[in-house]
Amino acid sequence: MASTSSSDNTQSSDPAHLIVVSNRLPVTLAQNGSEWSFKLSSGGLVSALSGLKREMSFTWVGWPGKDFGESDRVKIDSLLRENSCGAVYLDDETAELYYNGFANSILWPLFHYHPGEMIFEEAAWDAYQRANRAFAEALLDMVKDGDLVWIQDYHLMLLPRMLRGMLDARGLTGVKIGWFLHTPFPSSELYRILPVRRSILEGVLAADLLGFHTYDYARHFLSSCTRILGLASAPTSVEAEGRTVHVGTFPIGIDPGKFAEALQTDTVQRRLSELERRFDGARVVVGVDRLDYIKGVPQKFLAFEHFLSEHPEHVGHVVLVQVAVPSRGDVEEYRQLIASVNELVGRINGRFGTVEYTPIHFLHKSVAFDELVSLYAVADVCLITSTRDGMNLVSYEYVASQQARHGVLVLSEFAGAAQSLSGALIVNSWNIEEVSDALHQALAMAPAQREANFNSLYKYVNTHTAAYWGVSFINELKRVSQAADELAQLPQLTAQVAQTAFGAATQGLRVLMLDYDGTLSATRTIPDFARPSPQTLRTLRRLVELPRTLVYVVSGRIRAHMERWFEGIDVGLVAEHGLFYRHPQAVGQGSAQGPAQGPPQDANGWTCLVEHTDPQWRET
C-alpha cells in the first residue's frame, strides 16, 4: 500500500516544494480499453485549492477512489505525475472501513455534535490506522528535506505523527508539516467521549502548524489538549514533547471571480431570464445544501412553513427553491432523513399550494454550475440553517452571484461563516420562529439597507478568497518553521556551560539573574502553591555567601510575596515584571560592591521605575 510516485529524498538545495495531502485525489479516473484518462472532480476542497494552484505550484497526494492491479498502477501513476498528482493505494476493505467505518461514522458525527450517530468498532479503528500509515509510507518516497507537507482534514489525523517518525528515522528533520481541519472541532466535554481521544490528539500534535476555520474551533482543540493530555497551552500554541505546536485560524474562501465570469456568459444570462419569467411576481428564497443531517434542511422547511402560516400575505408570492445534493443514500440515517424531508415537502406544498403556486421547489439532485449560478442570481434571499457546519461556502457563493440584486443572506449561527460575514442576518437554526422572523425581515428590508449589507459581505468574500486562505496558511507554516529553526540554533544553557562561565569570571562582581516562575519554581496560579522549596532556598543561601557574587530573583509576583518568601536571604528582588526592584544589602556595603546611593526607595528598600503610579485599578 504505497504510492508509486517517488523521488530522491536525500538532502537537496532545491527550493522547498509543497505537497498537499487529502483523503481523495481531485480526479475521477476512467478507462478506455488499455488507456486511462481522468477529469477534475468537484467539491469544496477542490475549489479552494484550485485558487491556491494559481498562486503556487504543488503536488496533490491522495487515494484515487479504488484499488487497481499492478499493471494499471504503472499507467495511472504516469498519468498522475504528468498532472502533479501522486496516488496512495488502499485495498478495498481498508478503504471502506477507514472512510465510512471510522472517519464518517465516528469523527464526522462527533465533530458535528451528533454523538448519538457514532458507531465505534475496533476493526474500523484498525483500518483508520492502516490507511494513515499507508499515506505516510507513500509520502516517505516523495518528500525531500525542507519540503512543506500540508495535510487536510479529519481523515488523516494520525498522519502527522506517523510521517514525522518515519522522516526522523531517515534523518529528514527539515520537513515542515501543517494540518488543517475543514469541520468544526467540538468542545472538550464532547470530544472526551471518543475512545481513542489521546491517539487522535497526539497524531496531529506532531505537525508544526494546526489550522482551523474559527477561533472557537481552535479554542476547543487547545482545551482538549489541556484537559485530556495535560499539556500547557496558550491562545495560539500548545507545548508537546518539547516542541511548540502553533495553532491558527484560517477561514476558507472561494474564487469569486469564477462566479462573476459565469454571470457574464450567454448560458447563464439566458437561464436567468427564463427563471425571472418563471417566477415573475414572486420573491425567491434559495437554499443549496448537501442532504446531510448537519445541514438543517428539515429545520429550514419547518421555518418556511411557520413563515407562510404567520404571514399569509406571502402565500402565493414567495417560493423556496431548495437544491439538496444526494449524500450517502446507502446509510440508514440518511435514508430516514430523505424520507423525513420528502414528507415535509409534501405536507407544506399540500397545505399552502394551489394549481398555480408551489411553495417549495425541491430538487434532490446535483445541478450544473451554470444552473447553480443562475439560481443564486435570481434569488432575493439565501436561507442557510445548518445545525453545525465547519464553514459553509454556499453563503460565499451566493454573495459572489448577487452584484446586481443585492440579495439578503440569512445564516445560521452554527455555521463557521457566521463569524466572518457581518452583513448577514444571523439566526439560531433550531429556533423555528426566529428563522421565520428573519426571513420576513429579509424580504421586507429596504433597498438601501440591502445594499449596505451586501457591500460589507462582498468586500469580505472578495478579499478572503480561496487563494488567500491557502497562501496565508503556507506563509504561516513557513514563518513558524523558520522561527523554530532559529530557536533550535540558540545555544542551550546547560549546567556545565553555566559553571564554566561562572568560574571564569575572576575579575569584579559576578551577577546572577535568576527567573522565578518556571525556573526556580513551577508556574502556579495560586501564590501559596508557588513558594520556593527548601532546597531552592538552601541553594540561594550558598550562592550569596560566595565572594564577589550578587544574586537577583526576577518575577512577576507582587512585592509582598517576594519579601515573605526570601526573608533572611540577601538576594536582590525584581517584582511585578520589573516595575519594582530592591538591591541586596551587599550593594550598599561599599564602593567595591556597588553604588551606595541611588534613586529614592520606600521604607522597605524598594525602588519604583515609574515616578507616579496609580494602584486604584486593582480595586475595581
C-alpha positions in Angstrom: 0.0 0.0 0.0 2.2 2.8 -1.2 2.3 5.4 -3.9 4.4 4.6 -6.9 5.4 8.2 -7.5 8.8 8.7 -6.0 11.8 10.9 -6.0 15.2 11.1 -4.4 14.7 12.2 -0.8 18.2 13.0 0.1 19.4 16.4 1.2 18.7 18.9 -1.5 19.4 22.5 -2.2 16.3 22.9 -4.4 13.6 25.3 -3.2 11.1 23.8 -0.8 8.3 22.0 -2.6 4.7 22.0 -1.4 2.8 18.6 -1.1 -0.9 18.8 -0.4 -2.3 15.6 1.1 -6.0 14.7 1.3 -8.2 11.6 1.5 -9.2 11.7 -2.1 -7.4 12.9 -5.2 -9.2 15.7 -7.0 -9.7 13.4 -10.1 -12.1 10.8 -11.4 -10.3 8.1 -13.4 -11.8 6.4 -16.4 -10.5 3.5 -18.6 -11.0 3.2 -22.3 -9.5 0.0 -23.5 -5.9 -0.1 -22.2 -5.7 3.7 -21.8 -6.5 5.7 -18.7 -7.9 9.3 -18.5 -9.2 11.5 -15.8 -11.3 14.6 -15.2 -11.2 17.0 -12.4 -13.7 16.3 -9.6 -16.0 18.8 -7.9 -16.1 19.6 -4.2 -15.3 22.3 -1.7 -11.6 21.4 -1.2 -11.0 21.1 -4.9 -12.5 24.5 -5.4 -10.5 26.0 -2.6 -7.2 24.5 -3.7 -7.8 25.4 -7.3 -7.5 29.0 -6.2 -4.2 28.2 -4.4 -2.9 26.5 -7.6 -3.0 29.8 -9.4 -0.7 31.3 -6.8 1.8 28.5 -6.3 2.6 25.0 -7.7 2.2 21.9 -5.6 1.8 18.1 -5.8 -1.5 16.7 -4.7 -1.4 13.3 -3.0 -4.4 11.1 -2.2 -6.4 8.0 -2.7 -7.6 7.6 -6.3 -11.0 6.2 -5.3 -10.5 2.4 -5.7 -7.8 -0.2 -5.8 -6.1 -1.2 -9.0 -3.9 -4.0 -10.3 -0.1 -3.6 -10.6 -0.2 -3.1 -14.4 -2.8 -0.4 -14.2 -1.0 1.3 -11.3 2.0 1.9 -13.6 -0.1 3.7 -16.2 -2.1 5.6 -13.6 1.0 6.8 -11.8 2.5 8.1 -15.0 -0.7 9.9 -15.9 -1.0 11.4 -12.4 2.7 12.5 -12.3 2.1 14.5 -15.5 -0.6 16.4 -13.7 1.3 17.0 -10.4 -0.6 14.2 -8.5 0.5 11.1 -6.6 -1.6 8.1 -5.6 -1.9 6.3 -2.3 -3.4 2.8 -3.0 -5.6 1.1 -0.4 -7.2 -2.3 -0.6 -11.0 -2.0 -0.8 -11.7 -3.4 2.6 -9.3 -0.9 4.3 -10.7 2.0 2.3 -14.3 1.1 3.2 -13.6 0.7 7.0 -11.3 3.7 7.2 -13.5 6.1 5.3 -17.1 5.0 6.1 -16.4 2.9 9.2 -14.3 5.4 11.2 -13.9 8.8 9.6 -17.5 9.2 8.6 -19.2 7.1 11.3 -17.1 8.3 14.3 -15.2 11.5 13.7 -17.8 13.2 11.4 -20.8 12.9 13.8 -18.7 13.6 16.8 -17.2 16.8 15.3 -20.6 17.9 14.3 -22.2 17.4 17.7 -24.1 14.2 16.9 -22.5 11.7 19.2 -25.7 9.5 19.1 -24.8 8.7 15.5 -21.3 7.3 16.5 -20.7 3.5 16.0 -17.3 2.6 17.3 -15.8 -0.7 16.1 -12.2 -1.8 16.6 -12.0 -3.1 13.0 -12.7 0.4 11.7 -10.1 2.0 14.1 -7.5 -0.6 12.9 -8.3 0.3 9.3 -8.0 4.0 10.1 -4.5 3.4 11.4 -3.6 1.2 8.4 -4.8 3.9 6.0 -2.9 6.7 7.7 0.2 4.5 7.8 -0.1 3.8 4.0 -0.2 7.6 3.4 2.9 8.1 5.5 4.8 5.3 3.6 3.8 6.8 0.3 4.9 10.3 1.3 8.2 9.0 2.5 9.1 8.2 -1.1 8.2 11.6 -2.3 9.4 14.1 0.3 12.8 15.8 0.3 14.3 17.5 3.3 13.0 21.1 3.5 9.7 20.3 1.8 6.3 21.5 3.1 3.6 18.9 3.7 0.0 20.2 4.1 -2.4 17.5 5.4 -6.1 18.0 5.0 -9.0 17.2 7.4 -10.2 14.6 9.9 -9.5 11.6 7.7 -5.7 11.9 8.3 -5.3 12.9 11.9 -2.8 10.2 12.7 -0.6 11.0 9.6 1.5 13.9 11.1 2.8 11.7 13.9 3.4 8.6 11.7 5.1 10.7 9.0 7.3 12.6 11.5 8.5 9.3 13.0 9.5 7.9 9.6 11.2 11.1 8.5 13.2 11.4 11.7 14.3 7.8 11.3 15.8 8.7 7.9 17.3 11.9 9.2 14.9 14.2 7.3 14.4 16.6 10.1 13.8 19.7 7.9 10.4 18.7 6.6 7.6 21.1 7.8 4.2 19.6 8.4 0.9 21.5 8.5 -2.6 20.1 9.2 -6.0 21.8 8.6 -9.4 20.8 9.8 -12.3 21.6 7.5 -15.0 20.7 10.0 -15.8 22.1 13.5 -13.7 20.8 16.4 -16.1 20.0 19.3 -15.9 21.2 22.9 -13.6 19.2 25.1 -16.7 18.0 27.1 -17.9 16.3 23.9 -14.6 15.3 22.4 -13.6 13.4 25.6 -16.1 10.6 24.9 -14.1 9.4 22.0 -12.5 6.1 23.0 -9.2 6.9 21.1 -9.2 10.5 22.1 -5.5 10.6 23.1 -4.2 8.9 20.0 -6.1 11.3 17.7 -4.7 14.4 19.6 -1.2 13.1 19.7 -1.4 12.3 16.0 -1.9 15.9 14.9 0.4 17.4 17.5 3.4 16.1 15.6 2.7 18.9 13.0 4.3 22.3 13.1 1.1 24.3 12.4 -2.5 23.3 13.0 -5.2 25.3 11.2 -8.9 25.8 12.0 -11.7 27.9 10.4 -12.6 29.8 13.5 -11.2 30.8 16.9 -13.9 28.8 18.6 -12.7 25.6 16.9 -9.1 26.3 17.8 -10.0 27.1 21.4 -11.9 23.8 21.7 -8.9 21.9 20.4 -6.5 23.6 22.8 -8.9 22.9 25.7 -8.9 19.2 24.8 -5.1 19.1 24.7 -5.0 20.6 28.2 -7.8 18.6 29.8 -7.1 15.2 28.2 -3.3 15.3 27.6 -2.4 17.7 30.4 -0.4 19.9 28.1 0.4 23.5 28.7 -1.2 25.7 26.1 -1.5 29.4 25.1 -4.1 31.0 22.8 -2.1 30.2 19.7 0.1 27.3 20.7 0.5 24.1 22.7 3.6 22.5 24.2 4.0 18.9 23.2 7.0 16.6 23.7 9.4 19.6 24.0 8.1 21.3 20.8 5.9 24.3 20.4 3.0 23.4 18.1 1.4 26.5 16.6 -2.4 26.8 16.3 -4.1 29.4 14.0 -7.4 30.3 12.4 -7.6 30.5 8.6 -11.2 31.0 7.3 -11.5 29.3 4.0 -13.0 31.2 1.0 -14.0 30.7 -2.6 -12.9 32.0 -6.0 -15.4 34.9 -6.5 -14.1 35.7 -9.9 -15.4 32.3 -11.2 -18.9 33.3 -10.3 -18.6 36.9 -11.7 -17.3 35.4 -15.0 -20.1 32.9 -15.2 -22.7 35.6 -14.7 -21.5 37.3 -17.9 -21.9 34.2 -20.1 -24.7 33.8 -22.5 -25.8 30.5 -21.0 -26.3 32.0 -17.5 -27.9 35.1 -18.9 -30.4 33.0 -20.9 -31.2 30.8 -17.9 -31.5 33.8 -15.6 -34.1 35.4 -18.0 -36.1 32.1 -18.0 -36.1 31.9 -14.2 -37.2 35.5 -13.9 -40.1 34.9 -16.2 -41.0 31.6 -14.4 -41.1 33.4 -11.0 -42.5 36.7 -12.3 -44.3 38.4 -9.4 -42.8 36.2 -6.8 -39.9 36.6 -4.3 -37.4 33.7 -4.5 -35.7 32.2 -1.5 -32.9 29.8 -2.4 -31.2 27.0 -0.4 -28.4 24.8 -1.6 -27.2 22.0 0.7 -25.8 18.5 0.7 -28.6 16.4 2.1 -26.9 15.7 5.4 -28.2 15.8 9.0 -25.9 18.7 9.8 -27.3 20.9 7.1 -30.7 21.6 8.9 -32.9 21.1 5.8 -35.9 19.9 8.0 -35.5 22.9 10.2 -35.5 25.1 7.1 -38.7 23.7 5.8 -40.4 23.9 9.2 -39.4 27.6 9.5 -40.7 28.3 6.0 -44.0 26.6 6.9 -44.2 28.8 10.0 -43.4 31.9 7.9 -46.3 31.2 5.5 -48.6 30.4 8.4 -47.7 33.7 10.3 -47.6 35.8 7.1 -50.4 34.6 4.9 -50.0 37.7 2.7 -46.9 36.0 1.3 -48.6 32.8 0.3 -48.6 32.7 -3.5 -45.9 35.4 -3.6 -42.8 33.7 -2.0 -41.2 30.4 -3.1 -38.4 28.4 -1.7 -36.1 26.7 -4.2 -34.1 24.0 -2.4 -31.3 22.1 -4.1 -30.5 19.0 -2.0 -27.4 17.3 -3.3 -27.7 13.5 -2.6 -25.3 12.2 0.1 -24.7 8.6 1.4 -28.1 7.2 0.5 -26.9 3.7 1.4 -26.7 4.7 5.1 -29.9 4.2 7.2 -29.7 7.6 9.0 -29.6 9.3 5.6 -32.4 7.2 4.2 -34.5 8.3 7.2 -33.5 11.9 6.6 -34.6 11.7 2.9 -38.0 10.3 3.9 -38.5 13.0 6.6 -37.6 15.8 4.1 -39.9 14.4 1.4 -42.8 14.2 3.9 -42.3 17.8 4.9 -42.2 19.0 1.3 -45.4 17.1 0.5 -47.2 18.4 3.6 -46.2 22.1 3.1 -47.0 22.1 -0.6 -50.3 20.3 0.1 -51.2 22.8 2.8 -50.3 26.1 1.0 -50.0 25.1 -2.7 -52.5 25.6 -5.5 -52.6 24.7 -9.1 -50.7 27.9 -9.9 -48.5 28.1 -6.8 -45.9 25.6 -5.4 -44.3 26.9 -2.2 -41.3 24.6 -2.2 -39.4 23.5 -5.4 -37.4 20.6 -4.1 -34.5 19.4 -6.3 -33.0 16.2 -4.8 -30.1 16.1 -7.3 -26.8 17.8 -8.2 -27.2 20.8 -10.6 -24.7 22.1 -13.2 -22.6 25.1 -12.3 -24.4 27.4 -14.7 -27.7 26.4 -13.3 -26.4 27.0 -9.7 -25.2 30.5 -10.5 -28.5 31.3 -12.2 -30.4 30.2 -9.1 -28.2 32.2 -6.8 -28.6 35.3 -9.1 -32.4 35.2 -9.3 -32.9 34.7 -5.5 -33.9 37.6 -3.2 -32.8 35.7 -0.1 -30.4 32.8 0.6 -31.5 30.8 3.6 -28.9 28.6 5.4 -30.0 26.7 8.5 -27.1 24.4 9.3 -27.2 22.9 12.7 -23.4 22.6 12.7 -21.1 23.4 9.8 -17.4 23.9 9.5 -17.7 26.9 7.3 -20.5 26.7 4.6 -19.3 28.2 1.4 -22.8 28.4 -0.1 -23.1 31.7 1.7 -20.0 33.0 -0.1 -21.1 31.7 -3.4 -24.5 33.4 -3.0 -22.8 36.8 -2.2 -20.5 36.4 -5.2 -23.5 36.0 -7.5 -25.6 38.9 -6.2 -23.8 42.0 -7.5 -27.0 43.1 -9.4 -29.8 42.2 -6.9 -28.1 42.7 -3.5 -29.9 39.8 -2.0 -30.1 39.2 1.7 -28.2 36.3 3.4 -29.9 34.6 6.4 -27.2 32.5 8.0 -27.2 30.0 10.9 -25.0 31.0 13.8 -23.8 27.4 13.9 -22.0 27.8 10.5 -18.4 28.9 10.8 -19.1 31.6 8.2 -21.3 33.4 10.7 -18.2 34.6 12.4 -16.9 36.3 9.3 -19.9 37.5 7.3 -21.1 40.5 9.4 -23.6 41.7 6.8 -25.8 38.6 7.2 -28.9 38.1 9.3 -27.6 35.6 11.9 -30.2 33.1 13.4 -30.4 30.2 15.7 -31.4 27.5 13.2 -33.1 25.4 16.0 -35.5 28.3 16.7 -38.1 28.0 14.0 -39.8 31.2 15.0 -36.6 33.2 14.9 -35.7 31.9 11.4 -39.2 32.7 10.2 -39.0 36.3 11.6 -35.6 36.7 9.9 -37.0 35.6 6.6 -39.8 38.1 6.9 -37.2 40.8 7.8 -35.1 39.9 4.8 -38.0 40.2 2.4 -39.1 43.5 3.9 -35.6 45.1 4.1 -35.3 48.5 2.4 -33.1 48.6 -0.7 -30.6 51.0 0.9 -30.1 48.6 3.8 -29.8 45.6 1.5 -27.1 47.4 -0.5 -25.2 48.4 2.6 -25.3 44.8 4.0 -24.3 43.4 0.6 -21.3 45.7 0.2 -20.0 44.5 3.6 -20.4 40.9 2.6 -19.0 41.3 -0.9 -15.9 43.1 0.4 -15.1 40.2 2.7 -15.8 37.5 0.2 -13.8 39.2 -2.5 -10.7 39.7 -0.3 -10.8 36.5 1.8 -10.6 34.1 -1.2 -9.6 30.5 -1.5 -6.2 31.6 -2.8 -5.8 34.0 0.2 -6.7 31.1 2.6 -4.1 28.8 1.1 -1.3 31.3 0.8 -2.0 32.6 4.3 -1.6 29.1 5.7 1.5 28.2 3.8 3.1 31.6 4.7 2.4 31.0 8.4 3.8 27.5 8.1 7.0 28.9 6.7 7.1 31.6 9.4 6.7 29.3 12.4 9.0 26.8 10.9 11.7 29.4 10.4 11.2 30.7 13.9 11.5 27.1 15.2 14.7 26.6 13.2 16.2 29.8 14.6 15.3 28.8 18.1 16.9 25.4 17.7 20.2 27.2 16.8 20.3 29.0 20.1 23.0 27.6 22.4 21.5 25.8 25.3 22.4 26.9 28.8 23.4 23.6 30.4 24.8 23.3 34.0 28.3 22.7 32.6 28.2 25.9 30.5 27.0 27.9 33.5 29.6 26.5 35.8 32.4 27.2 33.3 31.3 30.8 32.7 30.9 31.4 36.4 34.3 30.0 37.3 36.0 32.1 34.6 34.6 35.4 36.0 37.7 36.2 38.1 37.5 40.0 37.9 35.0 42.3 39.5 31.5 41.3 40.6 29.6 38.2 39.4 25.9 38.9 39.0 23.4 36.1 38.7 19.9 37.0 37.4 17.5 34.1 38.1 14.0 33.9 36.7 11.5 32.7 39.3 8.3 31.2 37.8 9.1 28.2 35.6 12.8 28.2 36.7 13.2 28.3 40.5 9.6 27.2 41.0 6.9 25.6 38.9 4.4 28.1 37.5 1.3 28.2 39.7 -1.7 30.5 39.7 -2.3 30.4 43.5 0.7 32.2 45.2 0.8 29.8 48.2 1.5 27.0 45.8 4.3 28.9 44.1 6.5 29.5 47.2 10.1 28.3 46.8 11.1 24.9 48.0 13.5 24.4 51.0 16.1 23.1 48.5 15.8 26.3 46.4 16.3 28.5 49.5 19.3 26.5 50.6 20.9 26.8 47.2 20.3 30.6 47.2 21.9 31.0 50.6 25.0 29.1 49.4 25.2 31.3 46.3 25.0 34.7 48.1 27.8 33.5 50.5 30.2 33.2 47.6 32.7 36.1 47.3 32.1 38.8 44.8 28.7 37.4 43.9 25.3 39.2 43.7 22.1 37.2 43.2 18.8 38.7 41.8 15.5 36.9 41.6 13.2 38.2 38.8 9.5 37.6 38.9 6.0 38.9 38.0 4.9 38.3 41.6 3.9 41.2 43.9 6.5 42.7 46.4 4.8 41.3 49.5 5.1 37.7 48.3 8.7 38.2 47.3 9.7 39.7 50.6 8.0 36.9 52.6 9.4 34.1 50.5 13.0 35.3 50.5 13.2 36.8 54.0 16.6 36.3 55.6 18.4 35.7 52.3 20.5 38.6 50.9 19.2 38.4 47.3 18.1 41.2 45.1 14.5 41.1 44.2 12.7 42.3 41.0 9.0 42.2 41.4 5.9 42.9 39.2 7.7 42.3 35.9 10.4 44.8 36.7 8.3 47.7 37.9 9.9 47.4 41.4 13.3 46.3 42.4 15.4 46.0 45.6 19.1 45.5 45.7 20.7 43.0 48.1 22.3 44.6 51.2 25.7 43.8 49.8 25.3 46.5 47.2 25.3 49.2 49.8 28.3 47.9 51.8 30.9 49.9 49.9 32.0 51.1 46.5 33.8 47.9 45.8 30.4 46.1 45.8 28.3 48.7 44.1 26.9 52.3 44.4 26.0 53.4 47.9 23.4 55.8 46.6 20.6 55.6 44.0 17.0 56.5 43.2 14.5 57.1 46.1 13.5 54.0 48.0 10.4 53.2 50.1 10.6 52.1 53.7 11.3 48.5 52.7 14.1 49.4 50.3 12.0 49.1 47.0 12.7 51.4 44.1 9.9 52.1 41.5 10.9 52.6 37.9 7.9 54.8 37.3 7.8 58.1 39.2 4.0 58.2 39.7 1.7 55.1 39.8 -2.0 54.8 40.5 -2.8 51.4 42.0 -6.5 52.0 42.2 -7.2 49.9 39.1 -6.5 46.8 41.3 -9.6 47.6 43.4 -12.0 47.5 40.5 
